[in-house]
Amino acid sequence: MDLVKIIIAILLPPLGVFLEVGFRGAFWLNILLTLLGYIPGIVHAVWIIAKR
């Protein structure tokens, strides 16, 4: 299941984080990072998924 979440995180980073943590602070931070730059959003999403 983590592999699927990582693939989703690469395609749409906030969705990958949402599937992992829900509407917590990490989700909102990921939306901000994705708006500032797509690559930081991907890195953050993969990190959140791999950390758990």
mmCIF entry with sequence, helices, sheets and N, C-alpha, C, O atoms, coordinates in Angstrom:
data_MODEL
# 
_entry.id   MODEL 
# 
_entity.id                         1 
_entity.type                       polymer 
_entity.pdbx_number_of_molecules   1 
# 
_entity_poly.entity_id                      1 
_entity_poly.type                           'polypeptide(L)' 
_entity_poly.nstd_linkage                   no 
_entity_poly.nstd_monomer                   no 
_entity_poly.pdbx_seq_one_letter_code       MDLVKIIIAILLPPLGVFLEVGFRGAFWLNILLTLLGYIPGIVHAVWIIAKR 
_entity_poly.pdbx_seq_one_letter_code_can   MDLVKIIIAILLPPLGVFLEVGFRGAFWLNILLTLLGYIPGIVHAVWIIAKR 
_entity_poly.pdbx_strand_id                 A 
# 
loop_
_entity_poly_seq.entity_id 
_entity_poly_seq.num 
_entity_poly_seq.mon_id 
_entity_poly_seq.hetero 
1 1  MET n 
1 2  ASP n 
1 3  LEU n 
1 4  VAL n 
1 5  LYS n 
1 6  ILE n 
1 7  ILE n 
1 8  ILE n 
1 9  ALA n 
1 10 ILE n 
1 11 LEU n 
1 12 LEU n 
1 13 PRO n 
1 14 PRO n 
1 15 LEU n 
1 16 GLY n 
1 17 VAL n 
1 18 PHE n 
1 19 LEU n 
1 20 GLU n 
1 21 VAL n 
1 22 GLY n 
1 23 PHE n 
1 24 ARG n 
1 25 GLY n 
1 26 ALA n 
1 27 PHE n 
1 28 TRP n 
1 29 LEU n 
1 30 ASN n 
1 31 ILE n 
1 32 LEU n 
1 33 LEU n 
1 34 THR n 
1 35 LEU n 
1 36 LEU n 
1 37 GLY n 
1 38 TYR n 
1 39 ILE n 
1 40 PRO n 
1 41 GLY n 
1 42 ILE n 
1 43 VAL n 
1 44 HIS n 
1 45 ALA n 
1 46 VAL n 
1 47 TRP n 
1 48 ILE n 
1 49 ILE n 
1 50 ALA n 
1 51 LYS n 
1 52 ARG n 
# 
_struct_asym.id          A 
_struct_asym.entity_id   1 
# 
loop_
_struct_conf.conf_type_id 
_struct_conf.id 
_struct_conf.pdbx_PDB_helix_id 
_struct_conf.beg_label_comp_id 
_struct_conf.beg_label_asym_id 
_struct_conf.beg_label_seq_id 
_struct_conf.pdbx_beg_PDB_ins_code 
_struct_conf.end_label_comp_id 
_struct_conf.end_label_asym_id 
_struct_conf.end_label_seq_id 
_struct_conf.pdbx_end_PDB_ins_code 
_struct_conf.beg_auth_comp_id 
_struct_conf.beg_auth_asym_id 
_struct_conf.beg_auth_seq_id 
_struct_conf.end_auth_comp_id 
_struct_conf.end_auth_asym_id 
_struct_conf.end_auth_seq_id 
_struct_conf.pdbx_PDB_helix_class 
_struct_conf.details 
_struct_conf.pdbx_PDB_helix_length 
HELX_P HELX_P1 AA1 ASP A 2  ? LEU A 11 ? ASP A 2  LEU A 11 1 ? 10 
HELX_P HELX_P2 AA2 PRO A 13 ? VAL A 21 ? PRO A 13 VAL A 21 1 ? 9  
HELX_P HELX_P3 AA3 GLY A 25 ? LEU A 36 ? GLY A 25 LEU A 36 1 ? 12 
HELX_P HELX_P4 AA4 TYR A 38 ? LYS A 51 ? TYR A 38 LYS A 51 1 ? 14 
# 
_struct_conf_type.id          HELX_P 
_struct_conf_type.criteria    ? 
_struct_conf_type.reference   ? 
# 
loop_
_atom_site.group_PDB 
_atom_site.id 
_atom_site.type_symbol 
_atom_site.label_atom_id 
_atom_site.label_alt_id 
_atom_site.label_comp_id 
_atom_site.label_asym_id 
_atom_site.label_entity_id 
_atom_site.label_seq_id 
_atom_site.pdbx_PDB_ins_code 
_atom_site.Cartn_x 
_atom_site.Cartn_y 
_atom_site.Cartn_z 
_atom_site.occupancy 
_atom_site.B_iso_or_equiv 
_atom_site.pdbx_formal_charge 
_atom_site.auth_seq_id 
_atom_site.auth_comp_id 
_atom_site.auth_asym_id 
_atom_site.auth_atom_id 
_atom_site.pdbx_PDB_model_num 
ATOM 1   N N  . MET A 1 1  ? 0.826  -1.194 0.000  1.00 0.00 ? 1  MET A N  1 
ATOM 2   C CA . MET A 1 1  ? 0.000  0.000  0.000  1.00 0.00 ? 1  MET A CA 1 
ATOM 3   C C  . MET A 1 1  ? 0.869  1.256  0.000  1.00 0.00 ? 1  MET A C  1 
ATOM 4   O O  . MET A 1 1  ? 0.494  2.264  -0.599 1.00 0.00 ? 1  MET A O  1 
ATOM 5   N N  . ASP A 1 2  ? 2.032  1.207  0.669  1.00 0.00 ? 2  ASP A N  1 
ATOM 6   C CA . ASP A 1 2  ? 2.894  2.387  0.687  1.00 0.00 ? 2  ASP A CA 1 
ATOM 7   C C  . ASP A 1 2  ? 3.404  2.738  -0.699 1.00 0.00 ? 2  ASP A C  1 
ATOM 8   O O  . ASP A 1 2  ? 3.581  3.917  -1.007 1.00 0.00 ? 2  ASP A O  1 
ATOM 9   N N  . LEU A 1 3  ? 3.643  1.753  -1.531 1.00 0.00 ? 3  LEU A N  1 
ATOM 10  C CA . LEU A 1 3  ? 4.103  2.020  -2.887 1.00 0.00 ? 3  LEU A CA 1 
ATOM 11  C C  . LEU A 1 3  ? 3.037  2.784  -3.670 1.00 0.00 ? 3  LEU A C  1 
ATOM 12  O O  . LEU A 1 3  ? 3.359  3.703  -4.423 1.00 0.00 ? 3  LEU A O  1 
ATOM 13  N N  . VAL A 1 4  ? 1.790  2.414  -3.497 1.00 0.00 ? 4  VAL A N  1 
ATOM 14  C CA . VAL A 1 4  ? 0.691  3.122  -4.162 1.00 0.00 ? 4  VAL A CA 1 
ATOM 15  C C  . VAL A 1 4  ? 0.607  4.553  -3.660 1.00 0.00 ? 4  VAL A C  1 
ATOM 16  O O  . VAL A 1 4  ? 0.404  5.474  -4.451 1.00 0.00 ? 4  VAL A O  1 
ATOM 17  N N  . LYS A 1 5  ? 0.761  4.754  -2.353 1.00 0.00 ? 5  LYS A N  1 
ATOM 18  C CA . LYS A 1 5  ? 0.733  6.106  -1.786 1.00 0.00 ? 5  LYS A CA 1 
ATOM 19  C C  . LYS A 1 5  ? 1.887  6.953  -2.310 1.00 0.00 ? 5  LYS A C  1 
ATOM 20  O O  . LYS A 1 5  ? 1.712  8.145  -2.562 1.00 0.00 ? 5  LYS A O  1 
ATOM 21  N N  . ILE A 1 6  ? 3.046  6.363  -2.473 1.00 0.00 ? 6  ILE A N  1 
ATOM 22  C CA . ILE A 1 6  ? 4.198  7.110  -2.989 1.00 0.00 ? 6  ILE A CA 1 
ATOM 23  C C  . ILE A 1 6  ? 3.965  7.502  -4.444 1.00 0.00 ? 6  ILE A C  1 
ATOM 24  O O  . ILE A 1 6  ? 4.303  8.615  -4.847 1.00 0.00 ? 6  ILE A O  1 
ATOM 25  N N  . ILE A 1 7  ? 3.395  6.605  -5.230 1.00 0.00 ? 7  ILE A N  1 
ATOM 26  C CA . ILE A 1 7  ? 3.080  6.946  -6.621 1.00 0.00 ? 7  ILE A CA 1 
ATOM 27  C C  . ILE A 1 7  ? 2.055  8.069  -6.677 1.00 0.00 ? 7  ILE A C  1 
ATOM 28  O O  . ILE A 1 7  ? 2.187  8.987  -7.486 1.00 0.00 ? 7  ILE A O  1 
ATOM 29  N N  . ILE A 1 8  ? 1.041  8.006  -5.830 1.00 0.00 ? 8  ILE A N  1 
ATOM 30  C CA . ILE A 1 8  ? 0.047  9.084  -5.759 1.00 0.00 ? 8  ILE A CA 1 
ATOM 31  C C  . ILE A 1 8  ? 0.710  10.380 -5.317 1.00 0.00 ? 8  ILE A C  1 
ATOM 32  O O  . ILE A 1 8  ? 0.382  11.452 -5.824 1.00 0.00 ? 8  ILE A O  1 
ATOM 33  N N  . ALA A 1 9  ? 1.650  10.285 -4.364 1.00 0.00 ? 9  ALA A N  1 
ATOM 34  C CA . ALA A 1 9  ? 2.345  11.475 -3.873 1.00 0.00 ? 9  ALA A CA 1 
ATOM 35  C C  . ALA A 1 9  ? 3.186  12.125 -4.962 1.00 0.00 ? 9  ALA A C  1 
ATOM 36  O O  . ALA A 1 9  ? 3.345  13.345 -4.970 1.00 0.00 ? 9  ALA A O  1 
ATOM 37  N N  . ILE A 1 10 ? 3.721  11.338 -5.874 1.00 0.00 ? 10 ILE A N  1 
ATOM 38  C CA . ILE A 1 10 ? 4.508  11.903 -6.971 1.00 0.00 ? 10 ILE A CA 1 
ATOM 39  C C  . ILE A 1 10 ? 3.589  12.608 -7.965 1.00 0.00 ? 10 ILE A C  1 
ATOM 40  O O  . ILE A 1 10 ? 3.931  13.668 -8.489 1.00 0.00 ? 10 ILE A O  1 
ATOM 41  N N  . LEU A 1 11 ? 2.441  12.027 -8.217 1.00 0.00 ? 11 LEU A N  1 
ATOM 42  C CA . LEU A 1 11 ? 1.505  12.624 -9.172 1.00 0.00 ? 11 LEU A CA 1 
ATOM 43  C C  . LEU A 1 11 ? 0.751  13.816 -8.583 1.00 0.00 ? 11 LEU A C  1 
ATOM 44  O O  . LEU A 1 11 ? 0.584  14.840 -9.247 1.00 0.00 ? 11 LEU A O  1 
ATOM 45  N N  . LEU A 1 12 ? 0.301  13.681 -7.344 1.00 0.00 ? 12 LEU A N  1 
ATOM 46  C CA . LEU A 1 12 ? -0.481 14.733 -6.680 1.00 0.00 ? 12 LEU A CA 1 
ATOM 47  C C  . LEU A 1 12 ? -0.118 14.730 -5.192 1.00 0.00 ? 12 LEU A C  1 
ATOM 48  O O  . LEU A 1 12 ? -0.766 14.047 -4.398 1.00 0.00 ? 12 LEU A O  1 
ATOM 49  N N  . PRO A 1 13 ? 0.914  15.489 -4.814 1.00 0.00 ? 13 PRO A N  1 
ATOM 50  C CA . PRO A 1 13 ? 1.463  15.419 -3.457 1.00 0.00 ? 13 PRO A CA 1 
ATOM 51  C C  . PRO A 1 13 ? 0.444  15.616 -2.322 1.00 0.00 ? 13 PRO A C  1 
ATOM 52  O O  . PRO A 1 13 ? 0.476  14.841 -1.367 1.00 0.00 ? 13 PRO A O  1 
ATOM 53  N N  . PRO A 1 14 ? -0.457 16.609 -2.372 1.00 0.00 ? 14 PRO A N  1 
ATOM 54  C CA . PRO A 1 14 ? -1.382 16.759 -1.249 1.00 0.00 ? 14 PRO A CA 1 
ATOM 55  C C  . PRO A 1 14 ? -2.302 15.549 -1.044 1.00 0.00 ? 14 PRO A C  1 
ATOM 56  O O  . PRO A 1 14 ? -2.668 15.242 0.090  1.00 0.00 ? 14 PRO A O  1 
ATOM 57  N N  . LEU A 1 15 ? -2.671 14.873 -2.112 1.00 0.00 ? 15 LEU A N  1 
ATOM 58  C CA . LEU A 1 15 ? -3.521 13.695 -1.974 1.00 0.00 ? 15 LEU A CA 1 
ATOM 59  C C  . LEU A 1 15 ? -2.768 12.567 -1.269 1.00 0.00 ? 15 LEU A C  1 
ATOM 60  O O  . LEU A 1 15 ? -3.348 11.866 -0.439 1.00 0.00 ? 15 LEU A O  1 
ATOM 61  N N  . GLY A 1 16 ? -1.514 12.387 -1.581 1.00 0.00 ? 16 GLY A N  1 
ATOM 62  C CA . GLY A 1 16 ? -0.717 11.373 -0.902 1.00 0.00 ? 16 GLY A CA 1 
ATOM 63  C C  . GLY A 1 16 ? -0.591 11.632 0.587  1.00 0.00 ? 16 GLY A C  1 
ATOM 64  O O  . GLY A 1 16 ? -0.676 10.707 1.395  1.00 0.00 ? 16 GLY A O  1 
ATOM 65  N N  . VAL A 1 17 ? -0.388 12.900 0.952  1.00 0.00 ? 17 VAL A N  1 
ATOM 66  C CA . VAL A 1 17 ? -0.289 13.256 2.374  1.00 0.00 ? 17 VAL A CA 1 
ATOM 67  C C  . VAL A 1 17 ? -1.652 13.106 3.043  1.00 0.00 ? 17 VAL A C  1 
ATOM 68  O O  . VAL A 1 17 ? -1.729 12.643 4.181  1.00 0.00 ? 17 VAL A O  1 
ATOM 69  N N  . PHE A 1 18 ? -2.716 13.486 2.362  1.00 0.00 ? 18 PHE A N  1 
ATOM 70  C CA . PHE A 1 18 ? -4.055 13.346 2.924  1.00 0.00 ? 18 PHE A CA 1 
ATOM 71  C C  . PHE A 1 18 ? -4.385 11.883 3.224  1.00 0.00 ? 18 PHE A C  1 
ATOM 72  O O  . PHE A 1 18 ? -4.975 11.581 4.261  1.00 0.00 ? 18 PHE A O  1 
ATOM 73  N N  . LEU A 1 19 ? -4.010 10.986 2.330  1.00 0.00 ? 19 LEU A N  1 
ATOM 74  C CA . LEU A 1 19 ? -4.269 9.566  2.561  1.00 0.00 ? 19 LEU A CA 1 
ATOM 75  C C  . LEU A 1 19 ? -3.492 9.042  3.760  1.00 0.00 ? 19 LEU A C  1 
ATOM 76  O O  . LEU A 1 19 ? -3.908 8.075  4.398  1.00 0.00 ? 19 LEU A O  1 
ATOM 77  N N  . GLU A 1 20 ? -2.378 9.669  4.065  1.00 0.00 ? 20 GLU A N  1 
ATOM 78  C CA . GLU A 1 20 ? -1.543 9.214  5.181  1.00 0.00 ? 20 GLU A CA 1 
ATOM 79  C C  . GLU A 1 20 ? -1.963 9.828  6.517  1.00 0.00 ? 20 GLU A C  1 
ATOM 80  O O  . GLU A 1 20 ? -2.044 9.121  7.522  1.00 0.00 ? 20 GLU A O  1 
ATOM 81  N N  . VAL A 1 21 ? -2.233 11.154 6.539  1.00 0.00 ? 21 VAL A N  1 
ATOM 82  C CA . VAL A 1 21 ? -2.466 11.823 7.831  1.00 0.00 ? 21 VAL A CA 1 
ATOM 83  C C  . VAL A 1 21 ? -3.831 12.502 7.948  1.00 0.00 ? 21 VAL A C  1 
ATOM 84  O O  . VAL A 1 21 ? -4.204 12.911 9.047  1.00 0.00 ? 21 VAL A O  1 
ATOM 85  N N  . GLY A 1 22 ? -4.571 12.634 6.882  1.00 0.00 ? 22 GLY A N  1 
ATOM 86  C CA . GLY A 1 22 ? -5.855 13.334 6.954  1.00 0.00 ? 22 GLY A CA 1 
ATOM 87  C C  . GLY A 1 22 ? -5.654 14.843 6.907  1.00 0.00 ? 22 GLY A C  1 
ATOM 88  O O  . GLY A 1 22 ? -4.675 15.334 6.344  1.00 0.00 ? 22 GLY A O  1 
ATOM 89  N N  . PHE A 1 23 ? -6.593 15.574 7.508  1.00 0.00 ? 23 PHE A N  1 
ATOM 90  C CA . PHE A 1 23 ? -6.546 17.044 7.484  1.00 0.00 ? 23 PHE A CA 1 
ATOM 91  C C  . PHE A 1 23 ? -5.724 17.597 8.641  1.00 0.00 ? 23 PHE A C  1 
ATOM 92  O O  . PHE A 1 23 ? -6.203 18.468 9.368  1.00 0.00 ? 23 PHE A O  1 
ATOM 93  N N  . ARG A 1 24 ? -4.532 17.126 8.825  1.00 0.00 ? 24 ARG A N  1 
ATOM 94  C CA . ARG A 1 24 ? -3.652 17.632 9.878  1.00 0.00 ? 24 ARG A CA 1 
ATOM 95  C C  . ARG A 1 24 ? -2.741 18.707 9.312  1.00 0.00 ? 24 ARG A C  1 
ATOM 96  O O  . ARG A 1 24 ? -2.854 19.085 8.145  1.00 0.00 ? 24 ARG A O  1 
ATOM 97  N N  . GLY A 1 25 ? -1.839 19.192 10.149 1.00 0.00 ? 25 GLY A N  1 
ATOM 98  C CA . GLY A 1 25 ? -0.926 20.249 9.748  1.00 0.00 ? 25 GLY A CA 1 
ATOM 99  C C  . GLY A 1 25 ? -0.037 19.893 8.575  1.00 0.00 ? 25 GLY A C  1 
ATOM 100 O O  . GLY A 1 25 ? 0.278  20.748 7.747  1.00 0.00 ? 25 GLY A O  1 
ATOM 101 N N  . ALA A 1 26 ? 0.370  18.633 8.499  1.00 0.00 ? 26 ALA A N  1 
ATOM 102 C CA . ALA A 1 26 ? 1.243  18.205 7.399  1.00 0.00 ? 26 ALA A CA 1 
ATOM 103 C C  . ALA A 1 26 ? 0.548  18.342 6.055  1.00 0.00 ? 26 ALA A C  1 
ATOM 104 O O  . ALA A 1 26 ? 1.191  18.648 5.050  1.00 0.00 ? 26 ALA A O  1 
ATOM 105 N N  . PHE A 1 27 ? -0.760 18.117 6.030  1.00 0.00 ? 27 PHE A N  1 
ATOM 106 C CA . PHE A 1 27 ? -1.521 18.260 4.788  1.00 0.00 ? 27 PHE A CA 1 
ATOM 107 C C  . PHE A 1 27 ? -1.506 19.705 4.312  1.00 0.00 ? 27 PHE A C  1 
ATOM 108 O O  . PHE A 1 27 ? -1.253 19.974 3.137  1.00 0.00 ? 27 PHE A O  1 
ATOM 109 N N  . TRP A 1 28 ? -1.774 20.626 5.216  1.00 0.00 ? 28 TRP A N  1 
ATOM 110 C CA . TRP A 1 28 ? -1.813 22.045 4.848  1.00 0.00 ? 28 TRP A CA 1 
ATOM 111 C C  . TRP A 1 28 ? -0.426 22.549 4.475  1.00 0.00 ? 28 TRP A C  1 
ATOM 112 O O  . TRP A 1 28 ? -0.286 23.364 3.563  1.00 0.00 ? 28 TRP A O  1 
ATOM 113 N N  . LEU A 1 29 ? 0.597  22.070 5.171  1.00 0.00 ? 29 LEU A N  1 
ATOM 114 C CA . LEU A 1 29 ? 1.974  22.435 4.819  1.00 0.00 ? 29 LEU A CA 1 
ATOM 115 C C  . LEU A 1 29 ? 2.317  21.930 3.427  1.00 0.00 ? 29 LEU A C  1 
ATOM 116 O O  . LEU A 1 29 ? 2.997  22.614 2.662  1.00 0.00 ? 29 LEU A O  1 
ATOM 117 N N  . ASN A 1 30 ? 1.849  20.734 3.100  1.00 0.00 ? 30 ASN A N  1 
ATOM 118 C CA . ASN A 1 30 ? 2.133  20.184 1.781  1.00 0.00 ? 30 ASN A CA 1 
ATOM 119 C C  . ASN A 1 30 ? 1.431  20.967 0.686  1.00 0.00 ? 30 ASN A C  1 
ATOM 120 O O  . ASN A 1 30 ? 1.992  21.152 -0.394 1.00 0.00 ? 30 ASN A O  1 
ATOM 121 N N  . ILE A 1 31 ? 0.225  21.427 0.939  1.00 0.00 ? 31 ILE A N  1 
ATOM 122 C CA . ILE A 1 31 ? -0.455 22.267 -0.053 1.00 0.00 ? 31 ILE A CA 1 
ATOM 123 C C  . ILE A 1 31 ? 0.349  23.542 -0.286 1.00 0.00 ? 31 ILE A C  1 
ATOM 124 O O  . ILE A 1 31 ? 0.533  23.962 -1.428 1.00 0.00 ? 31 ILE A O  1 
ATOM 125 N N  . LEU A 1 32 ? 0.824  24.152 0.783  1.00 0.00 ? 32 LEU A N  1 
ATOM 126 C CA . LEU A 1 32 ? 1.632  25.368 0.653  1.00 0.00 ? 32 LEU A CA 1 
ATOM 127 C C  . LEU A 1 32 ? 2.919  25.091 -0.120 1.00 0.00 ? 32 LEU A C  1 
ATOM 128 O O  . LEU A 1 32 ? 3.284  25.857 -1.012 1.00 0.00 ? 32 LEU A O  1 
ATOM 129 N N  . LEU A 1 33 ? 3.606  24.002 0.218  1.00 0.00 ? 33 LEU A N  1 
ATOM 130 C CA . LEU A 1 33 ? 4.843  23.670 -0.493 1.00 0.00 ? 33 LEU A CA 1 
ATOM 131 C C  . LEU A 1 33 ? 4.583  23.356 -1.963 1.00 0.00 ? 33 LEU A C  1 
ATOM 132 O O  . LEU A 1 33 ? 5.389  23.711 -2.823 1.00 0.00 ? 33 LEU A O  1 
ATOM 133 N N  . THR A 1 34 ? 3.472  22.697 -2.256 1.00 0.00 ? 34 THR A N  1 
ATOM 134 C CA . THR A 1 34 ? 3.147  22.381 -3.647 1.00 0.00 ? 34 THR A CA 1 
ATOM 135 C C  . THR A 1 34 ? 2.836  23.644 -4.433 1.00 0.00 ? 34 THR A C  1 
ATOM 136 O O  . THR A 1 34 ? 3.179  23.739 -5.611 1.00 0.00 ? 34 THR A O  1 
ATOM 137 N N  . LEU A 1 35 ? 2.190  24.614 -3.795 1.00 0.00 ? 35 LEU A N  1 
ATOM 138 C CA . LEU A 1 35 ? 1.905  25.884 -4.472 1.00 0.00 ? 35 LEU A CA 1 
ATOM 139 C C  . LEU A 1 35 ? 3.183  26.689 -4.703 1.00 0.00 ? 35 LEU A C  1 
ATOM 140 O O  . LEU A 1 35 ? 3.305  27.393 -5.706 1.00 0.00 ? 35 LEU A O  1 
ATOM 141 N N  . LEU A 1 36 ? 4.127  26.585 -3.778 1.00 0.00 ? 36 LEU A N  1 
ATOM 142 C CA . LEU A 1 36 ? 5.390  27.316 -3.928 1.00 0.00 ? 36 LEU A CA 1 
ATOM 143 C C  . LEU A 1 36 ? 6.317  26.661 -4.948 1.00 0.00 ? 36 LEU A C  1 
ATOM 144 O O  . LEU A 1 36 ? 7.138  27.330 -5.575 1.00 0.00 ? 36 LEU A O  1 
ATOM 145 N N  . GLY A 1 37 ? 6.180  25.371 -5.105 1.00 0.00 ? 37 GLY A N  1 
ATOM 146 C CA . GLY A 1 37 ? 7.004  24.634 -6.060 1.00 0.00 ? 37 GLY A CA 1 
ATOM 147 C C  . GLY A 1 37 ? 6.619  23.174 -6.016 1.00 0.00 ? 37 GLY A C  1 
ATOM 148 O O  . GLY A 1 37 ? 6.473  22.600 -4.937 1.00 0.00 ? 37 GLY A O  1 
ATOM 149 N N  . TYR A 1 38 ? 6.455  22.577 -7.160 1.00 0.00 ? 38 TYR A N  1 
ATOM 150 C CA . TYR A 1 38 ? 5.970  21.203 -7.221 1.00 0.00 ? 38 TYR A CA 1 
ATOM 151 C C  . TYR A 1 38 ? 6.950  20.210 -6.583 1.00 0.00 ? 38 TYR A C  1 
ATOM 152 O O  . TYR A 1 38 ? 6.532  19.269 -5.908 1.00 0.00 ? 38 TYR A O  1 
ATOM 153 N N  . ILE A 1 39 ? 8.239  20.420 -6.797 1.00 0.00 ? 39 ILE A N  1 
ATOM 154 C CA . ILE A 1 39 ? 9.259  19.501 -6.277 1.00 0.00 ? 39 ILE A CA 1 
ATOM 155 C C  . ILE A 1 39 ? 9.286  19.500 -4.740 1.00 0.00 ? 39 ILE A C  1 
ATOM 156 O O  . ILE A 1 39 ? 9.340  18.419 -4.153 1.00 0.00 ? 39 ILE A O  1 
ATOM 157 N N  . PRO A 1 40 ? 9.251  20.656 -4.059 1.00 0.00 ? 40 PRO A N  1 
ATOM 158 C CA . PRO A 1 40 ? 9.204  20.596 -2.592 1.00 0.00 ? 40 PRO A CA 1 
ATOM 159 C C  . PRO A 1 40 ? 7.970  19.864 -2.065 1.00 0.00 ? 40 PRO A C  1 
ATOM 160 O O  . PRO A 1 40 ? 8.043  19.189 -1.038 1.00 0.00 ? 40 PRO A O  1 
ATOM 161 N N  . GLY A 1 41 ? 6.856  19.989 -2.750 1.00 0.00 ? 41 GLY A N  1 
ATOM 162 C CA . GLY A 1 41 ? 5.653  19.265 -2.350 1.00 0.00 ? 41 GLY A CA 1 
ATOM 163 C C  . GLY A 1 41 ? 5.836  17.768 -2.476 1.00 0.00 ? 41 GLY A C  1 
ATOM 164 O O  . GLY A 1 41 ? 5.390  17.015 -1.610 1.00 0.00 ? 41 GLY A O  1 
ATOM 165 N N  . ILE A 1 42 ? 6.488  17.320 -3.544 1.00 0.00 ? 42 ILE A N  1 
ATOM 166 C CA . ILE A 1 42 ? 6.741  15.891 -3.737 1.00 0.00 ? 42 ILE A CA 1 
ATOM 167 C C  . ILE A 1 42 ? 7.690  15.367 -2.658 1.00 0.00 ? 42 ILE A C  1 
ATOM 168 O O  . ILE A 1 42 ? 7.448  14.314 -2.068 1.00 0.00 ? 42 ILE A O  1 
ATOM 169 N N  . VAL A 1 43 ? 8.753  16.094 -2.411 1.00 0.00 ? 43 VAL A N  1 
ATOM 170 C CA . VAL A 1 43 ? 9.735  15.655 -1.406 1.00 0.00 ? 43 VAL A CA 1 
ATOM 171 C C  . VAL A 1 43 ? 9.074  15.540 -0.040 1.00 0.00 ? 43 VAL A C  1 
ATOM 172 O O  . VAL A 1 43 ? 9.282  14.556 0.670  1.00 0.00 ? 43 VAL A O  1 
ATOM 173 N N  . HIS A 1 44 ? 8.285  16.532 0.328  1.00 0.00 ? 44 HIS A N  1 
ATOM 174 C CA . HIS A 1 44 ? 7.605  16.503 1.623  1.00 0.00 ? 44 HIS A CA 1 
ATOM 175 C C  . HIS A 1 44 ? 6.617  15.343 1.695  1.00 0.00 ? 44 HIS A C  1 
ATOM 176 O O  . HIS A 1 44 ? 6.550  14.658 2.715  1.00 0.00 ? 44 HIS A O  1 
ATOM 177 N N  . ALA A 1 45 ? 5.858  15.113 0.645  1.00 0.00 ? 45 ALA A N  1 
ATOM 178 C CA . ALA A 1 45 ? 4.872  14.034 0.642  1.00 0.00 ? 45 ALA A CA 1 
ATOM 179 C C  . ALA A 1 45 ? 5.531  12.669 0.773  1.00 0.00 ? 45 ALA A C  1 
ATOM 180 O O  . ALA A 1 45 ? 5.070  11.828 1.545  1.00 0.00 ? 45 ALA A O  1 
ATOM 181 N N  . VAL A 1 46 ? 6.604  12.445 0.026  1.00 0.00 ? 46 VAL A N  1 
ATOM 182 C CA . VAL A 1 46 ? 7.293  11.157 0.109  1.00 0.00 ? 46 VAL A CA 1 
ATOM 183 C C  . VAL A 1 46 ? 7.917  10.980 1.482  1.00 0.00 ? 46 VAL A C  1 
ATOM 184 O O  . VAL A 1 46 ? 7.919  9.877  2.028  1.00 0.00 ? 46 VAL A O  1 
ATOM 185 N N  . TRP A 1 47 ? 8.440  12.049 2.035  1.00 0.00 ? 47 TRP A N  1 
ATOM 186 C CA . TRP A 1 47 ? 9.024  11.986 3.389  1.00 0.00 ? 47 TRP A CA 1 
ATOM 187 C C  . TRP A 1 47 ? 7.960  11.631 4.424  1.00 0.00 ? 47 TRP A C  1 
ATOM 188 O O  . TRP A 1 47 ? 8.205  10.782 5.282  1.00 0.00 ? 47 TRP A O  1 
ATOM 189 N N  . ILE A 1 48 ? 6.794  12.254 4.367  1.00 0.00 ? 48 ILE A N  1 
ATOM 190 C CA . ILE A 1 48 ? 5.713  11.963 5.318  1.00 0.00 ? 48 ILE A CA 1 
ATOM 191 C C  . ILE A 1 48 ? 5.275  10.509 5.200  1.00 0.00 ? 48 ILE A C  1 
ATOM 192 O O  . ILE A 1 48 ? 5.057  9.845  6.214  1.00 0.00 ? 48 ILE A O  1 
ATOM 193 N N  . ILE A 1 49 ? 5.143  10.010 3.985  1.00 0.00 ? 49 ILE A N  1 
ATOM 194 C CA . ILE A 1 49 ? 4.696  8.629  3.785  1.00 0.00 ? 49 ILE A CA 1 
ATOM 195 C C  . ILE A 1 49 ? 5.769  7.645  4.250  1.00 0.00 ? 49 ILE A C  1 
ATOM 196 O O  . ILE A 1 49 ? 5.448  6.640  4.885  1.00 0.00 ? 49 ILE A O  1 
ATOM 197 N N  . ALA A 1 50 ? 7.028  7.919  3.943  1.00 0.00 ? 50 ALA A N  1 
ATOM 198 C CA . ALA A 1 50 ? 8.116  7.003  4.320  1.00 0.00 ? 50 ALA A CA 1 
ATOM 199 C C  . ALA A 1 50 ? 8.368  7.010  5.825  1.00 0.00 ? 50 ALA A C  1 
ATOM 200 O O  . ALA A 1 50 ? 8.810  6.010  6.390  1.00 0.00 ? 50 ALA A O  1 
ATOM 201 N N  . LYS A 1 51 ? 8.086  8.137  6.469  1.00 0.00 ? 51 LYS A N  1 
ATOM 202 C CA . LYS A 1 51 ? 8.326  8.264  7.900  1.00 0.00 ? 51 LYS A CA 1 
ATOM 203 C C  . LYS A 1 51 ? 7.394  7.368  8.712  1.00 0.00 ? 51 LYS A C  1 
ATOM 204 O O  . LYS A 1 51 ? 7.783  6.880  9.774  1.00 0.00 ? 51 LYS A O  1 
ATOM 205 N N  . ARG A 1 52 ? 6.200  7.149  8.241  1.00 0.00 ? 52 ARG A N  1 
ATOM 206 C CA . ARG A 1 52 ? 5.210  6.360  9.002  1.00 0.00 ? 52 ARG A CA 1 
ATOM 207 C C  . ARG A 1 52 ? 5.378  4.926  8.727  1.00 0.00 ? 52 ARG A C  1 
ATOM 208 O O  . ARG A 1 52 ? 4.642  4.103  9.271  1.00 0.00 ? 52 ARG A O  1 
# 
